[in-house]
Amino acid sequence: MALNFDEFQKVVETAQQADAVKADLKRALRKVTTTLGALQAALGEMEAVLAEDYVSAPRTRKPRTPRAENEGGAPAKKPGRPKKNA
């Protein structure tokens, strides 16, 4: 029985392609699994909001702290980059 290296090479190439397809499928399955988890969490939150006994809690805001004044009594400059005068 003679070894046919061309056929052996073809078998090796198809096996490599199958491994690449298998890796792509695993990657896609992980993405789908994480997406389904996020979807289930969102549906759980939506179910809680749509429940009959749900009452939204009002947000409390912190009061603004006034800016410190300069030596001349003028308000302090805003932080950040100065505006262009074009």
N, C-alpha and C positions, 0 to 999 in steps of 0.2 A: 504494500500500500504506500503510495507516494504522497508526501505532504504537499498540499497546494497552499502556498503562502498567500496567494491573492485572496482566496476564500477566507483564510484565517484573518487577514487584515480587514476584510469586510465585516467579519463577525466582531472584531475588536472595535471598529468604528461605530457599528450599530449599538454596541454595548455602551460606548462613551456617550452617544447621543441619547440613549435611554436614561443614563445617569443624569444628564443635563436636564432632560424633561422631568425626571423625578424630582430634582432639586427645585425646578421652577414650580412644580405642583405643590411642593412643601411650602415654598415661600408664599404662594397664592393662598394656600389653606390657612397659614398663620394670619395673613391679612384679613381674610374672611372671618376667622374666629375672633380676632380683636374687634372687628367692626360689629359683629353680632353681639359681643359683650357690651359695647358702647350703646348699641340700639336697645338692648334689654334694660340697661340702666336708665336710658332716656324714657322708655316706656313706663318703667316703674315710677319715675318722677312725675310723668304726665298723669298716671293713674292716681298718684297722691294728690296732685293739684285738682283733678276733676272729681275727687271724692266729695260727698255731700257735707262732711264735717270739716272741710278745709277752710282755714281762716288765714289770710296772708298777714304776715307780721310787718308793720311799718318800720322802715329803716330810720335810725337816728343818725343825724349828721353832727359832726364835730363843729363847733362854732369857729369861724375864721379868726385867726390872730391878726390884729392890725400890724401893718408894717411900722418899723421903727423910723423915727424922723431924723433928718440930718441936723447938723449944727445950726443951719439957718432956719430951721423950722419947717422946711419943705419935706414932703414924703420921700422915702428912700427910693432909689432906682430899682426897677424890676431886675431880677436875675436873668441872665441869658445874653445872647448875642445882640448887639445894638442894631437898629434898623438902618437900612441903606438910605442915603439921601441922594437920589439920582436926579 
